[in-house]
Amino acid sequence: MATISFLGDLLQTIGDRGRELINFGRGDIARAASATDLLKLCEDLISRRGEASGVALARLILERYAALPREERLAFLRLVAAEFDADHEAVDEAIAAYHANPTRAQLGLLHEAAEPRAQELIRRLNLARGATLALVRMREDLFELRKQLKREGADPDLIDAAGSLDNDFQHLFASWFNRGFLVLRHIDWNSPAGILEKIIRYEAVHEIRDWDDLRRRIEPPDRRCFAFFHPALLDEPLIFVEVALTSGIASSIQPILADEREPLPVRAATSAIFYSISNCQAGLAGVTFGNFLIKQVVEDLAREIPTLKNFVTLSPVPGFRSWLDRERASDAPQGLTREDVETLRMLDTEDWQSDKAKCEAVRRAMLPAAAAYFLRAKNPKGRPLDPVARFHLGNGARLERMNFLGDVSRKGLGQSYGLMVNYLYDLSAIEKNHETYANLGTVAASSAVSRELRANLPPPRNLVLADA
């Protein structure tokens, strides 16, 4: 950390010196700047050769950008998307030169010519101290711009340009946030208050209500929380996972989150339940962290606690309710018999989950439908519809168990009629499962899940019974 602080101070000094060289005072930062004015500064930035003046100008641009009102920020990004593409004339010349002399050197020149100027702009902006986080926030604004352009029915070329600018951000972020730069930290009650506040704020799966709720999740010996950090974002977690140590595979979130419970002695734990994984930085969407995080935490916990035999998630099923409602309304429902459709009308009655008889009838009809959802229903790329399923199956987990009424909170009922699932991370099978899923789209599932499929329906393709 001392080295990082020293480098930051050094860059600060260079930036201050550069500010003097290009005659930018602090008063200029507060002065109102339009999107057009800021674009001119960006043109100046990528044309400069001096490092000190470049650092200072990058810092000024980012500070002025942050001071702009939202609409001006979006207008600036619109201009960058339109104006900072590759030089198409230079690309044509480089292509012709490569065809005339197809050497590695010419190929390098073609690659350089084809790179959008926006990428060089982003790199140079990142020279400023604290720039990486500012650029992550800038990409969040770009997401909003892309939505705005689609709502407006903007020129397709401009929509494509904004998409290309987003690709430039993602391309660079994928390098800057490479796994080699990430640091895994154990979050506990002694962690800095600022980080704990962000854990509360960024929790995306099961809301942390207050400080007492947070304490229950991270202080007891049978509860753990781990997060990835990046040296350029010292106090900003990138992603974190909450873990419950249990004596068996949990099928419901309620006991895990209960206010009053008796902590389990660590020596009695046989399962590590990953019950919440939250990405913290919206501007890093598309940059992969979760697979590295889970695998490293599994390895670390296995070394620390030899009694652990099962590494399992307790995961939500965010798309299930909307899919099931569509199938119930369909003339040819997938995974459902006509009797199932009739039975599932009970889902439309208030507090159905509180009636034991209704619950049992719904369970018998819902679980076959859920099996069809995971094993038959596919998106246009031939992958499972459910985003959480795609994440864990892509990481090499197998679909282990479906848990009826695993989450009876308002959110759980609202997104999946309470359904939750367990994905099992078997250390001996992770790589094989990952490869078959990535290359063939094969879903690794337990026989307990596959048995729920209706016998009178054809078996799904690309299914492997991992426990057979």
ABEGO torsion letter per residue (X at the ends): XAAAAAAAAAAAAAAAAAAAAAGBBAAAAABBBBAAAAAAAAAAAAABABAAAAAAAAAAAAAAAAABBAAAAAAAAAAAAAAABBBAAAAAAAAAAAAABBBAAAAAAAAAAABBAAAAAAAAAAABBGAAAAAAAAAAAAAAAAAAAAAAGBBAAAAAAAAAAAAAAAAAAAAAABAAABBBBBBBAABBAAAAAAAAAABAABBBABAAAAAAAAABAABBBBBBBBAABAABBABBBBBBBBABBBABAAAAABABBBBBBAAABABBBBABBBBABAAABGBBAAAAAAAAAAAAAAAABAABABBBBBBBBAAAAAAAAAAAABABBBGBBAAAAAAAAAAABBGAAABAAAAAAAAAAAAAAAAAAAAABBBAAGBBABAAAAAAAAAGBBBABBBBGABABAAAAAAAGGBBBBBBBBAAAAAAAAAAAAAAGBBBBBAAAAAABBAABBBBBGBBBAAX
